[in-house]
């Protein structure tokens, strides 16, 4: 057991102090967005909105995420990551506090759009900053640490939010959300001295390649978008399948997803360290991750045995642990060819677009053709993603050969 603990903690070694601070700030920020899981409840119970109105508000949320990722990339390339991160953290905190006072449907949609846009300016800037503070050999593990912070924040946030709502109502939730975001911004200002920070000093580079003209990178983005459409079913249609298809209770569904969080916490960092040391290419690893996630849907069709749900979640969890760190690392590596913020923004936007279309698309498919046929279509999307990654793997090999 002591040896296992040593192996686990060794997987975190070698990361810079700044990366650990960025992970802490990300943890505070993600835990602070605890209002998000309860947004639909707040709209229906407190503001008495119809489900149709709630759908439009959530669409505004998704569109704001796309706009924020795109604008964050543009502004990061022009102004540098430091200024954008500080502005996003502090401004989104103020907006979180203010949004509780908006009750009109139209203005709430507009407010949610603005809030999400400002909050998601942070994401491309964060990964550009991460490049400045990570050693080349540690970039994938640095990304993994940030992912761990995001997952912990999302896990802790809703639990804390439930306590706040019971004791202080939704108003208290908005205040805590806002204050934690501002605190994360203040902590960032305090830890990353503008006079010493390489992120603050980083000057915009003129005449660098646009991510939108990098054909190979665009193939990668389409592959990631398709994977996002598959993966995000686990946040909408899959829980519905657990309940309606296998008659699981909310408690049992919660336990299943808690298992996903535990697996990620225990295994992702050691797994990434081991895979890096195995010298497998990022493309092969991304392909394995996409195949495992697609397989998690295929097996649901193969049997009515409820134990298959655990196997499916296990496959999805390990697929997620493999594809996310290495796809993010590839995006960071490729961004060195051009405008870093723009490259990272496109990567984030792929998931934002997936967020907009995956849930509604999955629901529509289930309503029209049922669960089993939907799972086959979803797994088919993962195979198309794999095919694009294979094409990209061959194209980049050719590119390296021509450059040498």
PyMOL commands that set and color helices and strands:
alter all, ss='L'
color gray80, all
select helices_A, chain A and resi 2-10+17-32+36-46+51-79+81-99+105-119+121-133+136-191+198-201+211-213+215-235+237-246+250-277+282-302+308-337+340-403
alter helices_A, ss='H'
color red, helices_A
deselect
rebuild
show_as cartoon
